[in-house]
Amino acid sequence: MTVLRKMLLPLLAACALLLTSCSASIKDYAQTHPTLDIFTYFAGDTVAYGMVQDYSHKQTRRFTAKIHGDVVADTLTLHEDFVYDDGEKQTRVWRIRKLADGTYTGTAGDIIGTATGQSAGNAFNWKYVMDVKSGGSTYRLTFDDWIYQQDEQHLFNVTSLRKFGVEVARVTLFFEKK
């Protein structure tokens, strides 16, 4: 290994660590409005329009989703039906609980373990792990969803999909309350 390589490798590793550790905090949104209450927003029918971008920001897929939410006590159940531009259909059913401390946990059939969430102001941050199929392979990815309420009818969602801390894809969604 050359001297230059010996010097560059630690520097690149430090830069990668610094870049992956920098992110917004849910507390940054505490004073923003309107205040997002996911139980209120997702009760009833919602439609979403979205796209997936790869690591180079090239759009790789588009989709729509019809979402129906039911709230019973401390649990929001979301029935999500996705249709992708290539004709693939997917269904996911989330069961999201609001805990006494104001945080959220959730499960769905294709989610690994339990999702966790926090809300402040107009923002909601939702984190979970899921196996994603692509090109005949399956990849275990970490999802970091940031949902922002624009107004009473509209939400924006940006999701970073990461493998080993490195963003490999991004999903952007626009929700409309029906």
BELFENTA-V177474 format. One record per pair of residues at least 24 apart in sequence whose C-alpha atoms are under 8 Angstrom apart, sorted by sequence separation. I is the first residue (numbers start at 1). J is the second residue. D is the distance in Angstrom with one decimal. If there is no record, write none. Layout:
[[I J D] [I J D]]
//
This chain:
[[44 68 5.4] [45 69 6.5] [61 85 6.6] [74 98 5.4] [123 147 5.6] [124 148 6.6] [153 177 4.9] [42 67 8.0] [43 68 7.1] [44 69 5.0] [61 86 7.9] [74 99 7.5] [123 148 4.6] [152 177 8.0] [153 178 7.7] [42 68 7.2] [43 69 4.5] [44 70 6.5] [122 148 5.5] [123 149 6.5] [42 69 5.3] [43 70 5.4] [122 149 5.1] [42 70 7.8] [43 71 6.3] [122 150 7.7] [39 71 6.6] [43 76 7.8] [42 78 7.6] [39 76 6.1] [37 119 7.9] [36 119 7.4] [36 120 7.5] [35 120 7.4] [36 121 6.2] [35 121 4.6] [36 122 4.7] [38 124 8.0] [34 121 6.8] [35 122 4.5] [36 123 6.2] [32 120 8.0] [33 121 5.7] [34 122 5.4] [35 123 7.7] [36 124 7.2] [31 120 7.8] [32 121 4.7] [33 122 5.3] [30 120 4.7] [31 121 5.6] [32 122 5.5] [29 120 5.6] [30 121 4.4] [26 118 7.0] [29 121 5.2] [30 122 7.7] [26 119 6.7] [27 120 6.4] [29 122 6.5] [26 120 6.0] [29 123 6.2] [26 123 7.1] [26 124 7.3] [26 125 6.8] [41 152 7.9] [36 148 7.5] [55 167 6.6] [57 169 7.6] [36 149 5.9] [55 168 4.6] [57 170 7.6] [35 149 7.5] [54 168 6.1] [55 169 4.9] [34 149 6.7] [54 169 4.3] [55 170 7.5] [33 149 8.0] [34 150 7.3] [53 169 5.5] [54 170 6.5] [34 151 6.5] [52 169 7.0] [53 170 5.1] [34 152 7.8] [52 170 5.8] [53 171 6.3] [52 171 4.5] [51 171 5.7] [52 172 6.7] [50 171 7.0] [51 172 5.5] [50 172 5.4] [51 173 6.7] [50 173 4.2] [49 173 5.5] [50 174 6.3] [48 173 6.4] [49 174 5.3] [48 174 5.4] [49 175 6.7] [48 175 4.3] [47 175 5.7] [48 176 6.2] [46 175 6.7] [47 176 5.4] [46 176 5.6] [47 177 6.6] [46 177 4.5] [47 178 7.1] [45 177 6.4] [46 178 5.3] [45 178 5.4] [44 178 7.8] [42 177 7.7] [41 177 7.4] [20 165 6.3] [20 166 6.9]]
//
